């Protein structure tokens, strides 16, 4: 099985030069590393609270997925890391706007600490566009 490293300047580079990729495409899936509420090219979190950080996280996820040839609409699983579980409702409001309809599977956990004092980090797994084909819902033809 081949794998492809995804790198885009439209999302933050790996945190403090750590040895990981923004995403890897393998086996028909895109595995996106956890994203923080940091704008590309900056080192500080976006100003504001959980809602503003979650918005930036989704901007970063979108950028990485698009660089991989996928999209937020192809996300099948997310893991949300919250500094405080009390922020769940505010995070969830933003989350629902970015992943409407049939949302992906999700795990949400409270953690002791996130890099740079972030309030939220989200990682995602998405379908790599064009790499997976699902059986048609149409019955087979008799011809």
Secondary structure by P-SEA (a helix, b strand, c coil): cbbbbbbbccccccccccccccccccccbbbbcccccccccccccccccaaaaaaaaaaaaaaaaaaaccccccccbbbbbbccccaaaaaaaaaaaacccccccbbbbbccccccccccccccccccccccccccccccccc
